[in-house]
């Protein structure tokens, strides 16, 4: 499960428009599901632009939160936008976390595990830095069936060019289902492992609000869109437009599902 050359993650603003805004909604439901007591010390692995960290600060009453991400532009974005003194951000890898053993009460990761070259190593690291009795948890998109904005994109892309089917995130990421996620957490030595689905509405004000975030080139879908010629991109755009449930007022109402999983160290 390596990272394709089309997986570009480098612009905080572009990421926010693409999936960051939806990640924040998922994060709130995820944290309500975890129900971690106040004053906990949190580690956010693969923090990106800080969506999950910011939500922890808003609703979980943490003592401190450290966000770690390998992409310097994302860390810079998070530092600039999350000014809460309880939060800090560092550049670092999920597979070699910059922390001593048993440092954190709660270690979480949002929309990351399927992009880590060795997810099992990341889970081992997350478990290592979590105190005994602490929570290790994460969530990923249900790429195969549950995230409409990407599903519509790849269904249209593959219909136009069947040779691109291997790029479809639903095919690339078999980890993003409840059973493989639970097995990954159990293999890391975690106890009382549970998986659950979280579904949110993703409402776009018009087609441009749906389509333009792909032009930021973030992630597999955005990377693919920007690899096309202008003509190819226009053909894909119109194929997608024809498939979407566009309301009389121009808005587009889709849903997005993530799979969440948790375990106790």
Secondary structure, 3 states (H helix, E strand, C coil): CCCCCCCCCCCHHHHHHHHHHHHHHHHHHHHHHHCCCCCCEEEEECCCCCHHHHHHHHHCCCCEEEEEECCHHHHHHHHHHCCCCCEEEEECECCECCCCCCCEEEEEEECCHHHCCCHHHHHHHHHHCEEEEEEEEEEEECCCCCEHHHHHHHHHHHHHCHHHHHHCHHHHCCCCCHHHHHHHHHHCCCEEEEEEEEEEEEEECCHHHHHHHHHHCCHHHHHHHHHCCHHHHHHHHHHHHHHCCECCCCCEEEEEEEEEEEEEC
